[in-house]
Amino acid sequence: MLAEAAFQCESVQAVIALVRDGMLRVDFDLTENRDRIEVLAKRYEDRVPDLADLCLICLSERLRDWPVITVDADFRIYRRHQREVIPVLMPPE
């Protein structure tokens, strides 16, 4: 997800600075969440989500009060816990 953030920001240094300053925290263990990620990958295989998207869906299920900040319109389709809309912050359509 950090790689995707760096790509979108066009700056590795900016993302590293956010981590260094405590504005961005990596709190996701793929090993612990592997089974859920596999379920989500199968559920959304028609949309061909990348691993970062699946991890964000999984994080959204755990961190319910935090919106996903994204430019990816697929987050209007993805659901947490199968039916619940994921709150997102994104540019208007």
Rosetta constraint file for C-alpha pairs under 8 A:
AtomPair CA 1 CA 5 HARMONIC 6.19 0.50
AtomPair CA 1 CA 52 HARMONIC 4.93 0.50
AtomPair CA 1 CA 55 HARMONIC 7.80 0.50
AtomPair CA 1 CA 56 HARMONIC 7.99 0.50
AtomPair CA 2 CA 6 HARMONIC 6.11 0.50
AtomPair CA 2 CA 15 HARMONIC 7.13 0.50
AtomPair CA 3 CA 7 HARMONIC 6.15 0.50
AtomPair CA 3 CA 12 HARMONIC 7.88 0.50
AtomPair CA 4 CA 8 HARMONIC 6.11 0.50
AtomPair CA 4 CA 52 HARMONIC 7.31 0.50
AtomPair CA 5 CA 9 HARMONIC 5.99 0.50
AtomPair CA 5 CA 15 HARMONIC 6.84 0.50
AtomPair CA 6 CA 10 HARMONIC 5.63 0.50
AtomPair CA 6 CA 11 HARMONIC 5.16 0.50
AtomPair CA 6 CA 12 HARMONIC 4.80 0.50
AtomPair CA 6 CA 13 HARMONIC 7.96 0.50
AtomPair CA 6 CA 14 HARMONIC 7.37 0.50
AtomPair CA 6 CA 15 HARMONIC 5.78 0.50
AtomPair CA 7 CA 11 HARMONIC 6.75 0.50
AtomPair CA 7 CA 12 HARMONIC 7.56 0.50
AtomPair CA 9 CA 14 HARMONIC 7.48 0.50
AtomPair CA 9 CA 15 HARMONIC 7.79 0.50
AtomPair CA 11 CA 15 HARMONIC 6.74 0.50
AtomPair CA 12 CA 16 HARMONIC 6.18 0.50
AtomPair CA 13 CA 17 HARMONIC 6.00 0.50
AtomPair CA 14 CA 18 HARMONIC 6.33 0.50
AtomPair CA 15 CA 19 HARMONIC 6.41 0.50
AtomPair CA 15 CA 24 HARMONIC 7.97 0.50
AtomPair CA 16 CA 20 HARMONIC 6.05 0.50
AtomPair CA 17 CA 21 HARMONIC 5.94 0.50
AtomPair CA 18 CA 22 HARMONIC 6.17 0.50
AtomPair CA 18 CA 23 HARMONIC 4.96 0.50
AtomPair CA 18 CA 24 HARMONIC 5.29 0.50
AtomPair CA 19 CA 23 HARMONIC 5.92 0.50
AtomPair CA 19 CA 24 HARMONIC 4.66 0.50
AtomPair CA 19 CA 25 HARMONIC 5.87 0.50
AtomPair CA 20 CA 24 HARMONIC 7.96 0.50
AtomPair CA 28 CA 55 HARMONIC 7.87 0.50
AtomPair CA 28 CA 59 HARMONIC 7.43 0.50
AtomPair CA 29 CA 33 HARMONIC 6.38 0.50
AtomPair CA 30 CA 34 HARMONIC 5.51 0.50
AtomPair CA 30 CA 55 HARMONIC 7.90 0.50
AtomPair CA 33 CA 37 HARMONIC 6.17 0.50
AtomPair CA 33 CA 58 HARMONIC 7.77 0.50
AtomPair CA 34 CA 38 HARMONIC 6.16 0.50
AtomPair CA 35 CA 39 HARMONIC 6.39 0.50
AtomPair CA 36 CA 40 HARMONIC 6.23 0.50
AtomPair CA 36 CA 58 HARMONIC 7.17 0.50
AtomPair CA 37 CA 41 HARMONIC 6.02 0.50
AtomPair CA 37 CA 54 HARMONIC 6.02 0.50
AtomPair CA 37 CA 55 HARMONIC 6.79 0.50
AtomPair CA 37 CA 58 HARMONIC 7.02 0.50
AtomPair CA 38 CA 42 HARMONIC 6.29 0.50
AtomPair CA 39 CA 43 HARMONIC 6.17 0.50
AtomPair CA 40 CA 44 HARMONIC 6.10 0.50
AtomPair CA 40 CA 54 HARMONIC 6.43 0.50
AtomPair CA 41 CA 45 HARMONIC 5.58 0.50
AtomPair CA 41 CA 48 HARMONIC 7.97 0.50
AtomPair CA 41 CA 49 HARMONIC 7.16 0.50
AtomPair CA 41 CA 54 HARMONIC 6.85 0.50
AtomPair CA 44 CA 48 HARMONIC 6.65 0.50
AtomPair CA 44 CA 49 HARMONIC 6.81 0.50
AtomPair CA 44 CA 78 HARMONIC 7.88 0.50
AtomPair CA 45 CA 49 HARMONIC 6.88 0.50
AtomPair CA 47 CA 74 HARMONIC 7.91 0.50
AtomPair CA 49 CA 53 HARMONIC 5.95 0.50
AtomPair CA 49 CA 54 HARMONIC 6.73 0.50
AtomPair CA 50 CA 54 HARMONIC 6.63 0.50
AtomPair CA 51 CA 55 HARMONIC 6.16 0.50
AtomPair CA 52 CA 56 HARMONIC 6.17 0.50
AtomPair CA 53 CA 57 HARMONIC 6.28 0.50
AtomPair CA 54 CA 58 HARMONIC 6.24 0.50
AtomPair CA 55 CA 59 HARMONIC 6.06 0.50
AtomPair CA 56 CA 60 HARMONIC 5.96 0.50
AtomPair CA 56 CA 68 HARMONIC 7.25 0.50
AtomPair CA 57 CA 61 HARMONIC 6.43 0.50
AtomPair CA 57 CA 78 HARMONIC 7.44 0.50
AtomPair CA 57 CA 79 HARMONIC 7.38 0.50
AtomPair CA 57 CA 80 HARMONIC 6.12 0.50
AtomPair CA 57 CA 86 HARMONIC 7.78 0.50
AtomPair CA 58 CA 62 HARMONIC 6.71 0.50
AtomPair CA 58 CA 80 HARMONIC 7.29 0.50
AtomPair CA 59 CA 63 HARMONIC 5.88 0.50
AtomPair CA 60 CA 64 HARMONIC 5.63 0.50
AtomPair CA 60 CA 66 HARMONIC 7.14 0.50
AtomPair CA 60 CA 67 HARMONIC 7.41 0.50
AtomPair CA 60 CA 68 HARMONIC 7.20 0.50
AtomPair CA 60 CA 80 HARMONIC 6.80 0.50
AtomPair CA 60 CA 86 HARMONIC 6.96 0.50
AtomPair CA 61 CA 80 HARMONIC 5.52 0.50
AtomPair CA 61 CA 81 HARMONIC 6.64 0.50
AtomPair CA 66 CA 87 HARMONIC 7.52 0.50
AtomPair CA 67 CA 86 HARMONIC 7.16 0.50
AtomPair CA 67 CA 87 HARMONIC 4.72 0.50
AtomPair CA 67 CA 88 HARMONIC 4.82 0.50
AtomPair CA 67 CA 89 HARMONIC 6.40 0.50
AtomPair CA 68 CA 86 HARMONIC 7.42 0.50
AtomPair CA 68 CA 87 HARMONIC 6.30 0.50
AtomPair CA 68 CA 88 HARMONIC 4.61 0.50
AtomPair CA 68 CA 89 HARMONIC 6.13 0.50
AtomPair CA 69 CA 88 HARMONIC 5.73 0.50
AtomPair CA 69 CA 89 HARMONIC 4.73 0.50
AtomPair CA 69 CA 90 HARMONIC 6.07 0.50
AtomPair CA 70 CA 75 HARMONIC 7.88 0.50
AtomPair CA 70 CA 88 HARMONIC 7.01 0.50
AtomPair CA 70 CA 89 HARMONIC 6.35 0.50
AtomPair CA 70 CA 90 HARMONIC 5.35 0.50
AtomPair CA 71 CA 90 HARMONIC 5.40 0.50
AtomPair CA 71 CA 91 HARMONIC 6.57 0.50
AtomPair CA 72 CA 90 HARMONIC 7.91 0.50
AtomPair CA 73 CA 77 HARMONIC 7.61 0.50
AtomPair CA 74 CA 78 HARMONIC 6.25 0.50
AtomPair CA 75 CA 79 HARMONIC 7.75 0.50
AtomPair CA 75 CA 86 HARMONIC 7.10 0.50
AtomPair CA 75 CA 88 HARMONIC 7.30 0.50
AtomPair CA 76 CA 85 HARMONIC 7.66 0.50
AtomPair CA 76 CA 86 HARMONIC 7.53 0.50
AtomPair CA 76 CA 88 HARMONIC 7.98 0.50
AtomPair CA 78 CA 85 HARMONIC 7.30 0.50
AtomPair CA 78 CA 86 HARMONIC 7.08 0.50
AtomPair CA 79 CA 83 HARMONIC 5.42 0.50
AtomPair CA 79 CA 84 HARMONIC 5.21 0.50
AtomPair CA 79 CA 85 HARMONIC 5.13 0.50
AtomPair CA 79 CA 86 HARMONIC 5.79 0.50
AtomPair CA 80 CA 84 HARMONIC 5.18 0.50
AtomPair CA 80 CA 85 HARMONIC 6.49 0.50
AtomPair CA 80 CA 86 HARMONIC 6.12 0.50
